[in-house]
């Protein structure tokens, strides 16, 4: 069984993550206009009409602003928690699918496990994707690591992992004190160090790729994120990559474990 993923872009200016197995194609989040979404999909040789499902992690605009227009155009199901999708239930009543923490569901050959995370939104979920023996974990937009998160991400062959900020750069950066406190609070975002410690604790057997994601333009750099991950993991992972805001990440295919 094949499982691959690609990023349309990752960061506070817009997010979108493609996951594919066989002919089934899922887009997780859409924080871009319809025109920009189509452009970014085309770069990855995808047309929006190929999408079989939309998944939403939470209602913040950089993850959800493009969902309504895209859903209306494509007509596919939209999955998310009640808290995330409550504002769309009347607008897209035939397409909304309410899901819950730890209640897995399938789209084509892909089994999807939603799991709850601490973030300052109504009912945020992140996802783990399984196809055959392959397992891909997504974790962005969480302020702290819980045992539930750690259990959910065990055994993954690839991780799409938030490395949002470097504490030193955040402290010296332009954000007001209140926003700095929110970013580094228990319901904000993950620092390079915290994400790296999580990756270090997870089972590395079969872990092929880690993608550093949701990197702040103002409070982090790709070099800071990569340095911290490499320091924590050494040679424990085949490849560590960056999902960029402007260019995303090209298709990554997972090999058989």
Secondary structure, 3 states (H helix, E strand, C coil): CCCEEEEEECCCCCCEEEEEECCEEEEECCCCCHHHHHHHHHHCCCCHHHCCEEECCCCCHHHHCCHHHHHHHHCCEEEECHHHHHHHCCCCCCCEEECCCCCCEEECCEEEEEEECCCCCCCCEEEEEEECCEEEEEECCCCCCCHHHHHHHCCCCEEEEECCECHHHHHHCCCCHHHHHHHCCCCCCCEHHHHHHHHHHCCCCCCCEEEEECCCCCCCCHHHHHHHHHHHHCCCCCEEEECECCCEEEEEECCCC
